[in-house]
Amino acid sequence: MIGFEEARSRVLLLGTPSLLSEVVDLDDADGRVLAEDVCIKADLPPFDYAAMDGYAVEPGDFDAGLPLQLPVRGEVRAGSVPGPLAAGSTMRIFTGAPMPEGARAVVMQEHVTREGDVATFMQAPKPGENVRRRGADLAAGAVAIEKGTRLRPAHLALAAAADCAKLVVYRQPKVAVIATGDELRRPGTEAVYGTIAESNTVMLRAMAVRAGAVARVLPCVRDDHFALVQAFDEAFNEADVVFTVGGVSVGDHDLVRSALVAVGVSLDFWRVAIKPGKPIAVGQLMRPGRRNAIAMGLPGNPAAAMVTFTLFGIPLLRTLQGDARALPHVVRARMTHAYARKAHANRTEFARALLIPSREGLFVTIFGNQASGAMTTMAEANALVCVPNQTTDIRVGDEVDVLPSLSDFSDFFL
């Protein structure tokens, strides 16, 4: 059995280097991870333009004193090409319109009175007032979005402003999720006594998709060595990562590890000093001429499956995509209630909890039911509290380390 930090480091190593890159249309790039920097080809904005509707002026004309009357000589609209501003005159200008040569400021229309072709100004503008300068956002050649960034809608807008129609991104990992167990049946089918509706795969597939993968659920497999070998062999034909659920402990019918080995998986480690989720198996399958596939055998209890996928599965998938932020940042929060547990020698607990932001800071409440099969607290939780090994009591007001999301870290990585 190995420690949590060592296990996670080994998992990230399996996901390095990242998958190969591909070119996608800008419209299809949301949520993808950049494989190359996006650089600005021209200054952004590409020219000086008016930030307000008003009148383009030369501030030096106001040296003569106020009030100042200037003749209005034409107007400039967005998308037009203005002529030069004649000395001692003003131009009507609209938001987004290029500044005419000879004008260095815009006076808001609310501060101007106009009669016919004469505008009267009661205050003097400063040079550059209400003008967006060329290159104010970024100069030509600058990096607009760095490699390793997971793209959000605002990034897409910036890439579009940088005149990029296509982007180079890392390929999305192909994921297969397989649940194992004689007791499992599909939700909605006949509830035969002794069977349970299989609930893990729909959760894990959704979490994988939120983490940027292309994921599919394969049929449940019974506790039979040859059936497991056949199912795993087929899954590895296409998937970059195969997640199995259940059958990785030490019971007589826990056959997943032996089936993975029979397929050719070299197990890197089995069992991690955490609670829940100790019986997790991780390894890789050598595929000549192709990238090695990764196997991750998760516990069958729903909460344990969710926690282990959060701790190891999501960082692995993000690493495969070249995400510069593969791991969540840990935040500090104060406990709203005391929490006591039995000491688990050399095991770090990740307790399901509710993270509560307030004006006074972050607070967290650990749920009372931390059983591996407890699905209600799993659904209510939005965070995991890290309880170090040998820690038995946490008091009200104590600060603790918290992982703020149980899905894909996106809530925290905005």
Salt bridges, closest charged atoms under 4 A:
GLU5 OE1 - ARG8 NH2 3.53
GLU6 OE2 - ARG10 NH2 2.53
GLU22 OE2 - ARG32 NH2 2.54
ASP25 OD1 - LYS166 NZ 2.37
ASP43 OD2 - ARG134 NE 2.80
ASP48 OD2 - ARG133 NH1 2.98
GLU58 OE2 - ARG104 NH2 2.75
GLU75 OE2 - ARG77 NE 2.86
ASP117 OD1 - ARG114 NH2 3.66
ASP137 OD1 - ARG132 NH2 3.30
GLU238 OE1 - ARG216 NH2 3.52
ASP240 OD2 - ARG171 NH1 3.17
ASP240 OD1 - ARG287 NH2 3.99
ASP268 OD2 - ARG10 NH1 3.57
ASP323 OD2 - ARG150 NE 2.82
ASP323 OD2 - ARG318 NH2 3.01
GLU349 OE2 - LYS275 NZ 3.98
GLU349 OE1 - ARG341 NH1 3.10
ASP398 OD2 - ARG395 NE 3.45
GLU399 OE1 - ARG332 NE 3.60
ASP401 OD1 - ARG332 NH1 2.84
